[in-house]
Amino acid sequence: MLDYLRDPEIRYDLHIPEEAPEWNLCSDINYRRDTVGSFDIYKQLKGKYRMLIYSGDTDGAVPTLGTQNWIRELAWEISEQWRPYYVNGQIAGMVEVRQDETFVFATIHGAGHMAP
């Protein structure tokens, strides 16, 4: 994966500026606890775009619980209750839909924050 994401042609195709550092695993990231994050952007996007937010359910650095907490703080109406979703007959994660089906939060079972 690292070789793929570092490939100059792939970087070009993904519109990554040449001056941007090469893709690396998250070992050099200085994580810190922050209650704001990107919280406010969702309020600005509400009603303009459909949004999918996802978290790996085994992530210790950016835990699903924290994501769930700020989503709750948006206080958007739940359209579809928390439920499992399946891929090839197996539970792949959980999903909840809010705000008239325009905001979806899903977990990816067995993944961390490298879920993509």
C-alpha positions in Angstrom: 0.0 0.0 0.0 2.8 2.4 0.8 4.5 1.8 -2.6 1.1 2.4 -4.3 0.4 5.7 -2.5 3.9 6.9 -3.0 3.9 6.2 -6.7 4.2 9.6 -8.6 1.5 8.6 -11.1 -1.0 7.7 -8.4 -0.2 10.9 -6.5 -0.9 12.9 -9.7 -4.1 11.0 -10.3 -5.2 11.8 -6.7 -4.3 15.5 -7.2 -1.7 15.4 -4.5 0.6 18.4 -4.8 4.2 17.6 -5.6 5.4 19.5 -2.5 3.2 17.4 -0.2 5.2 14.8 1.8 5.0 11.2 0.7 2.4 8.9 2.3 3.5 7.2 5.4 2.0 5.1 8.2 0.7 7.2 11.1 3.6 6.5 13.4 4.9 10.1 13.1 1.6 11.8 13.9 1.4 13.6 17.3 -2.1 12.8 18.4 -3.8 15.0 21.0 -7.2 15.0 22.5 -9.4 17.8 21.1 -13.1 18.3 21.6 -13.6 20.4 18.4 -11.8 18.6 15.6 -13.9 19.1 12.4 -17.2 19.3 14.3 -18.3 22.7 13.0 -17.9 21.8 9.3 -20.8 19.3 9.5 -23.2 22.0 10.6 -22.1 24.0 7.5 -22.6 21.1 5.2 -26.0 20.1 6.6 -28.7 20.1 3.9 -26.1 20.7 1.1 -24.5 17.3 0.9 -25.0 13.7 1.8 -22.3 12.7 4.3 -20.7 9.4 5.3 -18.5 9.3 8.4 -16.8 6.0 9.3 -14.6 4.6 12.0 -12.7 1.4 12.4 -14.1 -0.3 15.5 -10.6 -1.3 16.8 -9.0 2.1 16.7 -7.2 3.1 19.9 -6.0 6.5 18.6 -9.2 7.9 17.1 -11.9 5.7 18.8 -15.4 5.1 17.6 -16.8 6.2 20.9 -15.3 9.7 20.4 -16.9 10.0 17.0 -20.2 8.8 18.3 -20.1 11.5 21.0 -19.6 14.4 18.7 -22.2 13.1 16.3 -24.7 13.0 19.3 -23.8 16.6 20.0 -25.0 17.6 16.6 -28.5 16.6 17.9 -29.7 15.6 14.5 -32.8 13.4 14.3 -32.1 9.7 13.9 -33.7 8.3 10.7 -32.5 4.7 11.2 -31.4 3.2 14.5 -28.0 1.7 15.1 -27.9 -1.7 13.4 -25.4 -4.2 11.9 -24.7 -4.3 8.2 -23.4 -7.3 6.4 -21.0 -8.2 3.6 -21.0 -11.7 2.2 -23.3 -12.8 5.1 -20.9 -11.6 7.8 -21.2 -8.6 10.1 -19.0 -5.9 8.5 -19.8 -3.2 11.1 -22.6 -1.0 12.4 -24.5 1.8 10.9 -26.8 4.7 12.0 -28.5 7.2 9.7 -29.5 10.7 10.8 -31.0 13.9 9.4 -33.4 12.5 6.8 -30.9 10.0 5.5 -28.3 12.7 4.6 -25.8 11.8 7.4 -24.6 8.2 7.8 -22.2 7.0 10.5 -20.7 3.5 10.0 -18.1 1.4 11.7 -15.8 -1.0 9.9 -15.4 -4.2 12.0 -11.8 -5.1 12.8 -10.3 -1.9 11.3 -8.4 1.0 12.9 -8.1 4.5 11.7 -6.4 3.2 8.5 -9.9 1.9 7.5 -9.7 3.4 4.0 
